Amino acid sequence: MDAHLKSAVLWGAVGTMTFLVLVQGYALAVEPLVSLPRAGLVALAVGVGTAAAAYRLEPRVARWAAGRVSDDGVDEKRK
């Protein structure tokens, strides 16, 4: 698996787990928001969406970040 795809899959896992943690926190603080199977399905959808967004946007963000730093490693805006 190439690094770009692996990164997107890992971001998808982070999105899935983050959603599940938020649902669990809400259930502990207030009341259950959704049933466990429904939370799992929504978390899976969130994870797929996060992975797709990461796969699509990561190269753009990398190019943008590389353009912000000059050759000597100093941020252009801090000069």
All heavy atoms as a GROMACS GRO file, in nm:
protein
  581
    1MET      N    1   0.086  -0.117   0.000
    1MET     CA    2   0.000   0.000   0.000
    1MET      C    3   0.090   0.123   0.000
    1MET      O    4   0.181   0.134   0.082
    1MET     CB    5  -0.088  -0.004   0.126
    1MET     CG    6  -0.181   0.112   0.138
    1MET     SD    7  -0.284   0.119   0.287
    1MET     CE    8  -0.373  -0.032   0.281
    2ASP      N    9   0.063   0.215  -0.091
    2ASP     CA   10   0.148   0.334  -0.096
    2ASP      C   11   0.116   0.427   0.021
    2ASP      O   12   0.011   0.416   0.086
    2ASP     CB   13   0.132   0.405  -0.231
    2ASP     CG   14  -0.001   0.473  -0.247
    2ASP    OD1   15  -0.104   0.403  -0.250
    2ASP    OD2   16   0.000   0.596  -0.256
    3ALA      N   17   0.207   0.517   0.049
    3ALA     CA   18   0.197   0.604   0.166
    3ALA      C   19   0.075   0.695   0.162
    3ALA      O   20   0.013   0.722   0.266
    3ALA     CB   21   0.324   0.687   0.180
    4HIS      N   22   0.040   0.742   0.044
    4HIS     CA   23  -0.075   0.833   0.029
    4HIS      C   24  -0.205   0.763   0.068
    4HIS      O   25  -0.287   0.817   0.143
    4HIS     CB   26  -0.079   0.884  -0.115
    4HIS     CG   27  -0.186   0.983  -0.142
    4HIS    ND1   28  -0.191   1.107  -0.081
    4HIS    CD2   29  -0.293   0.977  -0.224
    4HIS    CE1   30  -0.297   1.171  -0.125
    4HIS    NE2   31  -0.360   1.095  -0.211
    5LEU      N   32  -0.225   0.642   0.020
    5LEU     CA   33  -0.345   0.565   0.052
    5LEU      C   34  -0.347   0.524   0.200
    5LEU      O   35  -0.451   0.532   0.266
    5LEU     CB   36  -0.354   0.441  -0.037
    5LEU     CG   37  -0.476   0.352  -0.016
    5LEU    CD1   38  -0.604   0.431  -0.044
    5LEU    CD2   39  -0.467   0.231  -0.108
    6LYS      N   40  -0.231   0.485   0.250
    6LYS     CA   41  -0.222   0.447   0.391
    6LYS      C   42  -0.257   0.565   0.483
    6LYS      O   43  -0.329   0.549   0.582
    6LYS     CB   44  -0.082   0.396   0.423
    6LYS     CG   45  -0.065   0.343   0.562
    6LYS     CD   46   0.075   0.288   0.580
    6LYS     CE   47   0.094   0.230   0.717
    6LYS     NZ   48   0.229   0.175   0.734
    7SER      N   49  -0.210   0.682   0.449
    7SER     CA   50  -0.241   0.802   0.526
    7SER      C   51  -0.391   0.830   0.525
    7SER      O   52  -0.450   0.862   0.630
    7SER     CB   53  -0.164   0.922   0.470
    7SER     OG   54  -0.202   1.040   0.534
    8ALA      N   55  -0.453   0.818   0.409
    8ALA     CA   56  -0.598   0.842   0.399
    8ALA      C   57  -0.677   0.741   0.481
    8ALA      O   58  -0.773   0.777   0.549
    8ALA     CB   59  -0.641   0.838   0.253
    9VAL      N   60  -0.636   0.614   0.478
    9VAL     CA   61  -0.704   0.511   0.556
    9VAL      C   62  -0.690   0.539   0.705
    9VAL      O   63  -0.786   0.525   0.782
    9VAL     CB   64  -0.651   0.371   0.520
    9VAL    CG1   65  -0.700   0.266   0.616
    9VAL    CG2   66  -0.690   0.335   0.378
   10LEU      N   67  -0.572   0.581   0.747
   10LEU     CA   68  -0.552   0.612   0.888
   10LEU      C   69  -0.634   0.733   0.931
   10LEU      O   70  -0.689   0.735   1.042
   10LEU     CB   71  -0.403   0.633   0.917
   10LEU     CG   72  -0.318   0.508   0.909
   10LEU    CD1   73  -0.170   0.542   0.921
   10LEU    CD2   74  -0.358   0.408   1.015
   11TRP      N   75  -0.644   0.834   0.845
   11TRP     CA   76  -0.730   0.949   0.877
   11TRP      C   77  -0.875   0.906   0.886
   11TRP      O   78  -0.952   0.957   0.968
   11TRP     CB   79  -0.713   1.061   0.774
   11TRP     CG   80  -0.599   1.151   0.806
   11TRP    CD1   81  -0.485   1.166   0.736
   11TRP    CD2   82  -0.588   1.239   0.919
   11TRP    NE1   83  -0.403   1.256   0.797
   11TRP    CE2   84  -0.463   1.303   0.909
   11TRP    CE3   85  -0.670   1.268   1.026
   11TRP    CZ2   86  -0.420   1.395   1.003
   11TRP    CZ3   87  -0.628   1.361   1.120
   11TRP    CH2   88  -0.504   1.423   1.109
   12GLY      N   89  -0.916   0.812   0.802
   12GLY     CA   90  -1.052   0.758   0.810
   12GLY      C   91  -1.076   0.689   0.942
   12GLY      O   92  -1.182   0.702   1.003
   13ALA      N   93  -0.977   0.613   0.989
   13ALA     CA   94  -0.989   0.547   1.120
   13ALA      C   95  -0.999   0.650   1.232
   13ALA      O   96  -1.078   0.632   1.326
   13ALA     CB   97  -0.870   0.455   1.143
   14VAL      N   98  -0.923   0.756   1.222
   14VAL     CA   99  -0.929   0.863   1.323
   14VAL      C  100  -1.068   0.928   1.322
   14VAL      O  101  -1.126   0.953   1.428
   14VAL     CB  102  -0.819   0.968   1.298
   14VAL    CG1  103  -0.841   1.092   1.382
   14VAL    CG2  104  -0.683   0.909   1.326
   15GLY      N  105  -1.122   0.953   1.204
   15GLY     CA  106  -1.256   1.012   1.195
   15GLY      C  107  -1.362   0.921   1.254
   15GLY      O  108  -1.452   0.966   1.325
   16THR      N  109  -1.352   0.791   1.226
   16THR     CA  110  -1.448   0.694   1.279
   16THR      C  111  -1.443   0.692   1.431
   16THR      O  112  -1.546   0.700   1.499
   16THR     CB  113  -1.417   0.554   1.224
   16THR    OG1  114  -1.429   0.558   1.082
   16THR    CG2  115  -1.512   0.451   1.280
   17MET      N  116  -1.322   0.680   1.485
   17MET     CA  117  -1.309   0.672   1.632
   17MET      C  118  -1.350   0.802   1.699
   17MET      O  119  -1.411   0.799   1.807
   17MET     CB  120  -1.166   0.633   1.668
   17MET     CG  121  -1.135   0.489   1.634
   17MET     SD  122  -0.973   0.436   1.686
   17MET     CE  123  -0.871   0.507   1.558
   18THR      N  124  -1.320   0.914   1.637
   18THR     CA  125  -1.359   1.043   1.695
   18THR      C  126  -1.510   1.054   1.703
   18THR      O  127  -1.564   1.098   1.806
   18THR     CB  128  -1.302   1.159   1.611
   18THR    OG1  129  -1.160   1.147   1.608
   18THR    CG2  130  -1.341   1.293   1.668
   19PHE      N  131  -1.578   1.015   1.597
   19PHE     CA  132  -1.724   1.020   1.601
   19PHE      C  133  -1.779   0.930   1.711
   19PHE      O  134  -1.869   0.969   1.785
   19PHE     CB  135  -1.783   0.980   1.466
   19PHE     CG  136  -1.933   0.982   1.466
   19PHE    CD1  137  -2.001   1.102   1.453
   19PHE    CD2  138  -2.005   0.866   1.483
   19PHE    CE1  139  -2.140   1.104   1.456
   19PHE    CE2  140  -2.143   0.867   1.486
   19PHE     CZ  141  -2.211   0.987   1.472
   20LEU      N  142  -1.726   0.808   1.722
   20LEU     CA  143  -1.774   0.716   1.826
   20LEU      C  144  -1.748   0.770   1.966
   20LEU      O  145  -1.831   0.754   2.056
   20LEU     CB  146  -1.710   0.579   1.807
   20LEU     CG  147  -1.759   0.501   1.686
   20LEU    CD1  148  -1.676   0.374   1.669
   20LEU    CD2  149  -1.906   0.469   1.698
   21VAL      N  150  -1.635   0.834   1.987
   21VAL     CA  151  -1.605   0.894   2.117
   21VAL      C  152  -1.703   1.007   2.147
   21VAL      O  153  -1.753   1.019   2.260
   21VAL     CB  154  -1.459   0.944   2.122
   21VAL    CG1  155  -1.436   1.036   2.241
   21VAL    CG2  156  -1.364   0.826   2.127
   22LEU      N  157  -1.734   1.088   2.048
   22LEU     CA  158  -1.829   1.198   2.070
   22LEU      C  159  -1.970   1.145   2.101
   22LEU      O  160  -2.039   1.198   2.188
   22LEU     CB  161  -1.832   1.290   1.949
   22LEU     CG  162  -1.707   1.374   1.927
   22LEU    CD1  163  -1.714   1.448   1.794
   22LEU    CD2  164  -1.686   1.470   2.041
   23VAL      N  165  -2.013   1.042   2.031
   23VAL     CA  166  -2.144   0.983   2.057
   23VAL      C  167  -2.148   0.924   2.198
   23VAL      O  168  -2.246   0.941   2.272
   23VAL     CB  169  -2.179   0.876   1.951
   23VAL    CG1  170  -2.297   0.792   1.994
   23VAL    CG2  171  -2.207   0.941   1.819
   24GLN      N  172  -2.040   0.855   2.236
   24GLN     CA  173  -2.035   0.796   2.370
   24GLN      C  174  -2.034   0.905   2.478
   24GLN      O  175  -2.101   0.893   2.580
   24GLN     CB  176  -1.911   0.709   2.385
   24GLN     CG  177  -1.902   0.638   2.517
   24GLN     CD  178  -2.011   0.536   2.537
   24GLN    OE1  179  -2.056   0.474   2.442
   24GLN    NE2  180  -2.055   0.520   2.659
   25GLY      N  181  -1.959   1.011   2.455
   25GLY     CA  182  -1.956   1.121   2.551
   25GLY      C  183  -2.092   1.187   2.567
   25GLY      O  184  -2.134   1.220   2.678
   26TYR      N  185  -2.161   1.205   2.457
   26TYR     CA  186  -2.295   1.263   2.463
   26TYR      C  187  -2.389   1.170   2.539
   26TYR      O  188  -2.470   1.215   2.620
   26TYR     CB  189  -2.349   1.289   2.322
   26TYR     CG  190  -2.478   1.366   2.322
   26TYR    CD1  191  -2.478   1.504   2.328
   26TYR    CD2  192  -2.600   1.300   2.317
   26TYR    CE1  193  -2.596   1.576   2.328
   26TYR    CE2  194  -2.720   1.370   2.318
   26TYR     CZ  195  -2.717   1.508   2.323
   26TYR     OH  196  -2.833   1.578   2.325
   27ALA      N  197  -2.378   1.040   2.514
   27ALA     CA  198  -2.464   0.943   2.583
   27ALA      C  199  -2.437   0.943   2.733
   27ALA      O  200  -2.530   0.929   2.814
   27ALA     CB  201  -2.443   0.803   2.526
   28LEU      N  202  -2.313   0.961   2.773
   28LEU     CA  203  -2.280   0.964   2.915
   28LEU      C  204  -2.325   1.095   2.980
   28LEU      O  205  -2.368   1.096   3.096
   28LEU     CB  206  -2.130   0.946   2.935
   28LEU     CG  207  -2.075   0.807   2.905
   28LEU    CD1  208  -1.923   0.809   2.909
   28LEU    CD2  209  -2.130   0.706   3.004
   29ALA      N  210  -2.315   1.206   2.908
   29ALA     CA  211  -2.347   1.335   2.966
   29ALA      C  212  -2.496   1.366   2.964
   29ALA      O  213  -2.550   1.423   3.059
   29ALA     CB  214  -2.271   1.445   2.891
   30VAL      N  215  -2.565   1.329   2.858
   30VAL     CA  216  -2.705   1.369   2.842
   30VAL      C  217  -2.794   1.246   2.835
   30VAL      O  218  -2.858   1.209   2.933
   30VAL     CB  219  -2.724   1.458   2.718
   30VAL    CG1  220  -2.867   1.504   2.705
   30VAL    CG2  221  -2.630   1.578   2.723
   31GLU      N  222  -2.801   1.186   2.720
   31GLU     CA  223  -2.881   1.065   2.698
   31GLU      C  224  -2.834   1.003   2.567
   31GLU      O  225  -2.773   1.070   2.484
   31GLU     CB  226  -3.030   1.098   2.689
   31GLU     CG  227  -3.066   1.185   2.570
   31GLU     CD  228  -3.212   1.221   2.568
   31GLU    OE1  229  -3.271   1.244   2.674
   31GLU    OE2  230  -3.266   1.227   2.458
   32PRO      N  231  -2.860   0.876   2.545
   32PRO     CA  232  -2.819   0.815   2.419
   32PRO      C  233  -2.882   0.887   2.299
   32PRO      O  234  -3.003   0.907   2.294
   32PRO     CB  235  -2.869   0.671   2.429
   32PRO     CG  236  -2.880   0.646   2.576
   32PRO     CD  237  -2.917   0.777   2.638
   33LEU      N  238  -2.798   0.926   2.207
   33LEU     CA  239  -2.843   1.000   2.090
   33LEU      C  240  -2.897   0.906   1.983
   33LEU      O  241  -3.002   0.931   1.924
   33LEU     CB  242  -2.726   1.082   2.034
   33LEU     CG  243  -2.754   1.182   1.924
   33LEU    CD1  244  -2.852   1.287   1.974
   33LEU    CD2  245  -2.625   1.250   1.883
   34VAL      N  246  -2.827   0.798   1.960
   34VAL     CA  247  -2.867   0.697   1.861
   34VAL      C  248  -2.838   0.559   1.918
   34VAL      O  249  -2.763   0.545   2.014
   34VAL     CB  250  -2.791   0.715   1.727
   34VAL    CG1  251  -2.832   0.843   1.657
   34VAL    CG2  252  -2.643   0.710   1.747
   35SER      N  253  -2.895   0.457   1.855
   35SER     CA  254  -2.867   0.320   1.899
   35SER      C  255  -2.725   0.281   1.857
   35SER      O  256  -2.664   0.345   1.771
   35SER     CB  257  -2.969   0.224   1.838
   35SER     OG  258  -2.953   0.220   1.698
   36LEU      N  259  -2.674   0.176   1.916
   36LEU     CA  260  -2.538   0.131   1.887
   36LEU      C  261  -2.518   0.092   1.740
   36LEU      O  262  -2.420   0.135   1.679
   36LEU     CB  263  -2.500   0.016   1.981
   36LEU     CG  264  -2.355  -0.026   1.980
   36LEU    CD1  265  -2.265   0.092   2.016
   36LEU    CD2  266  -2.333  -0.140   2.078
   37PRO      N  267  -2.609   0.014   1.681
   37PRO     CA  268  -2.590  -0.018   1.538
   37PRO      C  269  -2.596   0.106   1.447
   37PRO      O  270  -2.518   0.119   1.353
   37PRO     CB  271  -2.705  -0.112   1.505
   37PRO     CG  272  -2.748  -0.170   1.635
   37PRO     CD  273  -2.721  -0.064   1.737
   38ARG      N  274  -2.685   0.197   1.478
   38ARG     CA  275  -2.694   0.319   1.397
   38ARG      C  276  -2.569   0.405   1.415
   38ARG      O  277  -2.519   0.462   1.318
   38ARG     CB  278  -2.818   0.399   1.435
   38ARG     CG  279  -2.836   0.519   1.345
   38ARG     CD  280  -2.969   0.582   1.360
   38ARG     NE  281  -3.066   0.491   1.297
   38ARG     CZ  282  -3.196   0.503   1.311
   38ARG    NH1  283  -3.246   0.598   1.385
   38ARG    NH2  284  -3.277   0.419   1.251
   39ALA      N  285  -2.517   0.413   1.536
   39ALA     CA  286  -2.394   0.488   1.560
   39ALA      C  287  -2.279   0.426   1.482
   39ALA      O  288  -2.195   0.497   1.426
   39ALA     CB  289  -2.361   0.492   1.708
   40GLY      N  290  -2.276   0.293   1.475
   40GLY     CA  291  -2.172   0.226   1.398
   40GLY      C  292  -2.181   0.257   1.250
   40GLY      O  293  -2.078   0.279   1.184
   41LEU      N  294  -2.302   0.257   1.197
   41LEU     CA  295  -2.319   0.289   1.055
   41LEU      C  296  -2.281   0.434   1.024
   41LEU      O  297  -2.215   0.461   0.923
   41LEU     CB  298  -2.464   0.263   1.013
   41LEU     CG  299  -2.504   0.116   1.002
   41LEU    CD1  300  -2.654   0.105   0.974
   41LEU    CD2  301  -2.424   0.046   0.895
   42VAL      N  302  -2.323   0.524   1.110
   42VAL     CA  303  -2.288   0.665   1.089
   42VAL      C  304  -2.137   0.684   1.104
   42VAL      O  305  -2.075   0.757   1.026
   42VAL     CB  306  -2.366   0.757   1.184
   42VAL    CG1  307  -2.319   0.901   1.172
   42VAL    CG2  308  -2.515   0.749   1.156
   43ALA      N  309  -2.077   0.617   1.202
   43ALA     CA  310  -1.932   0.627   1.220
   43ALA      C  311  -1.858   0.574   1.098
   43ALA      O  312  -1.756   0.631   1.056
   43ALA     CB  313  -1.889   0.551   1.345
   44LEU      N  314  -1.908   0.466   1.040
   44LEU     CA  315  -1.848   0.412   0.919
   44LEU      C  316  -1.858   0.513   0.804
   44LEU      O  317  -1.761   0.534   0.729
   44LEU     CB  318  -1.915   0.281   0.880
   44LEU     CG  319  -1.854   0.206   0.763
   44LEU    CD1  320  -1.710   0.165   0.795
   44LEU    CD2  321  -1.937   0.083   0.732
   45ALA      N  322  -1.973   0.578   0.791
   45ALA     CA  323  -1.990   0.680   0.687
   45ALA      C  324  -1.896   0.798   0.711
   45ALA      O  325  -1.836   0.852   0.617
   45ALA     CB  326  -2.134   0.726   0.683
   46VAL      N  327  -1.883   0.838   0.837
   46VAL     CA  328  -1.791   0.948   0.870
   46VAL      C  329  -1.648   0.908   0.837
   46VAL      O  330  -1.571   0.987   0.781
   46VAL     CB  331  -1.805   0.987   1.020
   46VAL    CG1  332  -1.691   1.078   1.063
   46VAL    CG2  333  -1.939   1.053   1.044
   47GLY      N  334  -1.611   0.786   0.868
   47GLY     CA  335  -1.476   0.738   0.838
   47GLY      C  336  -1.447   0.734   0.690
   47GLY      O  337  -1.339   0.776   0.645
   48VAL      N  338  -1.543   0.687   0.610
   48VAL     CA  339  -1.525   0.682   0.464
   48VAL      C  340  -1.515   0.825   0.409
   48VAL      O  341  -1.430   0.854   0.324
   48VAL     CB  342  -1.640   0.604   0.398
   48VAL    CG1  343  -1.639   0.623   0.248
   48VAL    CG2  344  -1.630   0.457   0.434
   49GLY      N  345  -1.598   0.914   0.459
   49GLY     CA  346  -1.591   1.054   0.414
   49GLY      C  347  -1.460   1.120   0.452
   49GLY      O  348  -1.401   1.194   0.372
   50THR      N  349  -1.412   1.092   0.572
   50THR     CA  350  -1.285   1.148   0.617
   50THR      C  351  -1.170   1.094   0.532
   50THR      O  352  -1.081   1.170   0.492
   50THR     CB  353  -1.261   1.114   0.764
   50THR    OG1  354  -1.370   1.164   0.842
   50THR    CG2  355  -1.132   1.174   0.815
   51ALA      N  356  -1.172   0.964   0.505
   51ALA     CA  357  -1.067   0.904   0.423
   51ALA      C  358  -1.068   0.962   0.282
   51ALA      O  359  -0.962   0.992   0.225
   51ALA     CB  360  -1.084   0.753   0.419
   52ALA      N  361  -1.186   0.978   0.225
   52ALA     CA  362  -1.196   1.033   0.090
   52ALA      C  363  -1.147   1.178   0.086
   52ALA      O  364  -1.074   1.218  -0.005
   52ALA     CB  365  -1.340   1.026   0.041
   53ALA      N  366  -1.185   1.256   0.186
   53ALA     CA  367  -1.140   1.396   0.192
   53ALA      C  368  -0.989   1.404   0.211
   53ALA      O  369  -0.922   1.486   0.148
   53ALA     CB  370  -1.213   1.469   0.304
   54ALA      N  371  -0.935   1.319   0.297
   54ALA     CA  372  -0.791   1.319   0.320
   54ALA      C  373  -0.716   1.278   0.193
   54ALA      O  374  -0.614   1.338   0.158
   54ALA     CB  375  -0.755   1.225   0.434
   55TYR      N  376  -0.766   1.178   0.124
   55TYR     CA  377  -0.702   1.132   0.000
   55TYR      C  378  -0.703   1.242  -0.105
   55TYR      O  379  -0.605   1.261  -0.177
   55TYR     CB  380  -0.774   1.008  -0.053
   55TYR     CG  381  -0.701   0.942  -0.167
   55TYR    CD1  382  -0.594   0.856  -0.143
   55TYR    CD2  383  -0.739   0.965  -0.298
   55TYR    CE1  384  -0.526   0.796  -0.248
   55TYR    CE2  385  -0.672   0.906  -0.404
   55TYR     CZ  386  -0.566   0.821  -0.378
   55TYR     OH  387  -0.500   0.762  -0.482
   56ARG      N  388  -0.811   1.315  -0.110
   56ARG     CA  389  -0.826   1.420  -0.212
   56ARG      C  390  -0.749   1.547  -0.176
   56ARG      O  391  -0.691   1.612  -0.263
   56ARG     CB  392  -0.974   1.452  -0.227
   56ARG     CG  393  -1.008   1.552  -0.328
   56ARG     CD  394  -1.031   1.486  -0.461
   56ARG     NE  395  -1.093   1.582  -0.550
   56ARG     CZ  396  -1.042   1.612  -0.668
   56ARG    NH1  397  -0.936   1.550  -0.709
   56ARG    NH2  398  -1.101   1.700  -0.743
   57LEU      N  399  -0.748   1.585  -0.048
   57LEU     CA  400  -0.693   1.714  -0.009
   57LEU      C  401  -0.548   1.711   0.036
   57LEU      O  402  -0.481   1.814   0.036
   57LEU     CB  403  -0.778   1.774   0.103
   57LEU     CG  404  -0.921   1.811   0.065
   57LEU    CD1  405  -0.997   1.860   0.187
   57LEU    CD2  406  -0.923   1.915  -0.044
   58GLU      N  407  -0.498   1.595   0.076
   58GLU     CA  408  -0.362   1.589   0.130
   58GLU      C  409  -0.255   1.641   0.032
   58GLU      O  410  -0.168   1.718   0.073
   58GLU     CB  411  -0.329   1.447   0.175
   58GLU     CG  412  -0.198   1.438   0.249
   58GLU     CD  413  -0.171   1.299   0.301
   58GLU    OE1  414  -0.234   1.203   0.253
   58GLU    OE2  415  -0.086   1.287   0.388
   59PRO      N  416  -0.259   1.604  -0.096
   59PRO     CA  417  -0.157   1.660  -0.187
   59PRO      C  418  -0.166   1.812  -0.200
   59PRO      O  419  -0.064   1.880  -0.209
   59PRO     CB  420  -0.188   1.592  -0.321
   59PRO     CG  421  -0.264   1.471  -0.287
   59PRO     CD  422  -0.340   1.503  -0.162
   60ARG      N  423  -0.288   1.864  -0.200
   60ARG     CA  424  -0.305   2.009  -0.210
   60ARG      C  425  -0.248   2.080  -0.087
   60ARG      O  426  -0.182   2.183  -0.099
   60ARG     CB  427  -0.451   2.045  -0.224
   60ARG     CG  428  -0.511   2.002  -0.354
   60ARG     CD  429  -0.656   2.039  -0.361
   60ARG     NE  430  -0.716   1.990  -0.483
   60ARG     CZ  431  -0.838   2.016  -0.519
   60ARG    NH1  432  -0.915   2.091  -0.443
   60ARG    NH2  433  -0.886   1.968  -0.631
   61VAL      N  434  -0.275   2.026   0.030
   61VAL     CA  435  -0.223   2.086   0.153
   61VAL      C  436  -0.071   2.077   0.157
   61VAL      O  437  -0.004   2.172   0.198
   61VAL     CB  438  -0.287   2.019   0.277
   61VAL    CG1  439  -0.221   2.066   0.405
   61VAL    CG2  440  -0.435   2.046   0.281
   62ALA      N  441  -0.015   1.966   0.110
   62ALA     CA  442   0.131   1.950   0.108
   62ALA      C  443   0.195   2.053   0.014
   62ALA      O  444   0.298   2.113   0.047
   62ALA     CB  445   0.167   1.809   0.066
   63ARG      N  446   0.134   2.072  -0.104
   63ARG     CA  447   0.188   2.172  -0.197
   63ARG      C  448   0.176   2.312  -0.139
   63ARG      O  449   0.268   2.393  -0.151
   63ARG     CB  450   0.114   2.166  -0.330
   63ARG     CG  451   0.159   2.055  -0.420
   63ARG     CD  452   0.108   2.070  -0.562
   63ARG     NE  453  -0.037   2.084  -0.571
   63ARG     CZ  454  -0.122   1.983  -0.584
   63ARG    NH1  455  -0.076   1.860  -0.589
   63ARG    NH2  456  -0.252   2.004  -0.592
   64TRP      N  457   0.064   2.342  -0.074
   64TRP     CA  458   0.045   2.473  -0.013
   64TRP      C  459   0.147   2.497   0.097
   64TRP      O  460   0.207   2.604   0.105
   64TRP     CB  461  -0.097   2.481   0.043
   64TRP     CG  462  -0.124   2.607   0.121
   64TRP    CD1  463  -0.146   2.731   0.071
   64TRP    CD2  464  -0.129   2.618   0.262
   64TRP    NE1  465  -0.167   2.819   0.174
   64TRP    CE2  466  -0.156   2.752   0.293
   64TRP    CE3  467  -0.114   2.527   0.366
   64TRP    CZ2  468  -0.167   2.798   0.423
   64TRP    CZ3  469  -0.126   2.572   0.496
   64TRP    CH2  470  -0.152   2.706   0.523
   65ALA      N  471   0.170   2.396   0.181
   65ALA     CA  472   0.266   2.410   0.290
   65ALA      C  473   0.408   2.424   0.237
   65ALA      O  474   0.488   2.501   0.290
   65ALA     CB  475   0.256   2.290   0.384
   66ALA      N  476   0.440   2.350   0.131
   66ALA     CA  477   0.574   2.360   0.073
   66ALA      C  478   0.597   2.498   0.012
   66ALA      O  479   0.708   2.550   0.015
   66ALA     CB  480   0.594   2.252  -0.032
   67GLY      N  481   0.492   2.557  -0.042
   67GLY     CA  482   0.504   2.690  -0.100
   67GLY      C  483   0.520   2.800   0.003
   67GLY      O  484   0.571   2.907  -0.028
   68ARG      N  485   0.480   2.773   0.125
   68ARG     CA  486   0.490   2.875   0.231
   68ARG      C  487   0.631   2.886   0.286
   68ARG      O  488   0.668   2.987   0.344
   68ARG     CB  489   0.395   2.841   0.346
   68ARG     CG  490   0.251   2.860   0.309
   68ARG     CD  491   0.164   2.847   0.429
   68ARG     NE  492   0.200   2.951   0.524
   68ARG     CZ  493   0.176   2.947   0.654
   68ARG    NH1  494   0.116   2.844   0.706
   68ARG    NH2  495   0.211   3.044   0.733
   69VAL      N  496   0.708   2.780   0.273
   69VAL     CA  497   0.842   2.779   0.331
   69VAL      C  498   0.943   2.804   0.219
   69VAL      O  499   0.940   2.741   0.115
   69VAL     CB  500   0.870   2.642   0.399
   69VAL    CG1  501   1.011   2.638   0.453
   69VAL    CG2  502   0.770   2.618   0.508
   70SER      N  503   1.035   2.896   0.244
   70SER     CA  504   1.137   2.925   0.144
   70SER      C  505   1.246   2.819   0.150
   70SER      O  506   1.242   2.727   0.231
   70SER     CB  507   1.195   3.064   0.169
   70SER     OG  508   1.264   3.066   0.291
   71ASP      N  509   1.345   2.833   0.066
   71ASP     CA  510   1.454   2.734   0.058
   71ASP      C  511   1.536   2.726   0.186
   71ASP      O  512   1.593   2.621   0.216
   71ASP     CB  513   1.546   2.767  -0.058
   71ASP     CG  514   1.478   2.745  -0.192
   71ASP    OD1  515   1.385   2.663  -0.195
   71ASP    OD2  516   1.517   2.808  -0.290
   72ASP      N  517   1.546   2.833   0.263
   72ASP     CA  518   1.626   2.829   0.384
   72ASP      C  519   1.547   2.781   0.506
   72ASP      O  520   1.598   2.777   0.618
   72ASP     CB  521   1.689   2.965   0.414
   72ASP     CG  522   1.584   3.075   0.432
   72ASP    OD1  523   1.463   3.045   0.417
   72ASP    OD2  524   1.624   3.188   0.461
   73GLY      N  525   1.421   2.740   0.487
   73GLY     CA  526   1.343   2.684   0.594
   73GLY      C  527   1.270   2.786   0.681
   73GLY      O  528   1.210   2.751   0.780
   74VAL      N  529   1.274   2.912   0.642
   74VAL     CA  530   1.209   3.017   0.718
   74VAL      C  531   1.076   3.049   0.652
   74VAL      O  532   1.067   3.060   0.529
   74VAL     CB  533   1.296   3.144   0.726
   74VAL    CG1  534   1.226   3.255   0.801
   74VAL    CG2  535   1.429   3.111   0.790
   75ASP      N  536   0.974   3.065   0.731
   75ASP     CA  537   0.841   3.098   0.679
   75ASP      C  538   0.847   3.234   0.608
   75ASP      O  539   0.905   3.330   0.658
   75ASP     CB  540   0.741   3.103   0.795
   75ASP     CG  541   0.598   3.107   0.748
   75ASP    OD1  542   0.574   3.108   0.626
   75ASP    OD2  543   0.508   3.107   0.835
   76GLU      N  544   0.787   3.241   0.489
   76GLU     CA  545   0.790   3.362   0.409
   76GLU      C  546   0.729   3.481   0.482
   76GLU      O  547   0.776   3.594   0.469
   76GLU     CB  548   0.715   3.340   0.277
   76GLU     CG  549   0.780   3.243   0.182
   76GLU     CD  550   0.905   3.301   0.118
   76GLU    OE1  551   0.914   3.423   0.104
   76GLU    OE2  552   0.994   3.221   0.086
   77LYS      N  553   0.623   3.459   0.559
   77LYS     CA  554   0.553   3.569   0.625
   77LYS      C  555   0.629   3.622   0.746
   77LYS      O  556   0.601   3.730   0.795
   77LYS     CB  557   0.415   3.524   0.667
   77LYS     CG  558   0.326   3.498   0.548
   77LYS     CD  559   0.186   3.459   0.592
   77LYS     CE  560   0.100   3.434   0.470
   77LYS     NZ  561  -0.036   3.398   0.507
   78ARG      N  562   0.725   3.547   0.798
   78ARG     CA  563   0.800   3.590   0.917
   78ARG      C  564   0.923   3.671   0.885
   78ARG      O  565   0.996   3.711   0.973
   78ARG     CB  566   0.839   3.468   0.999
   78ARG     CG  567   0.721   3.398   1.059
   78ARG     CD  568   0.765   3.290   1.150
   78ARG     NE  569   0.650   3.215   1.198
   78ARG     CZ  570   0.656   3.122   1.290
   78ARG    NH1  571   0.771   3.093   1.346
   78ARG    NH2  572   0.548   3.060   1.327
   79LYS      N  573   0.952   3.693   0.759
   79LYS     CA  574   1.073   3.769   0.722
   79LYS      C  575   1.056   3.914   0.751
   79LYS      O  576   0.958   3.973   0.754
   79LYS     CB  577   1.103   3.750   0.574
   79LYS     CG  578   1.161   3.615   0.546
   79LYS     CD  579   1.200   3.609   0.400
   79LYS     CE  580   1.271   3.478   0.372
   79LYS     NZ  581   1.311   3.468   0.234
   0.00000   0.00000   0.00000
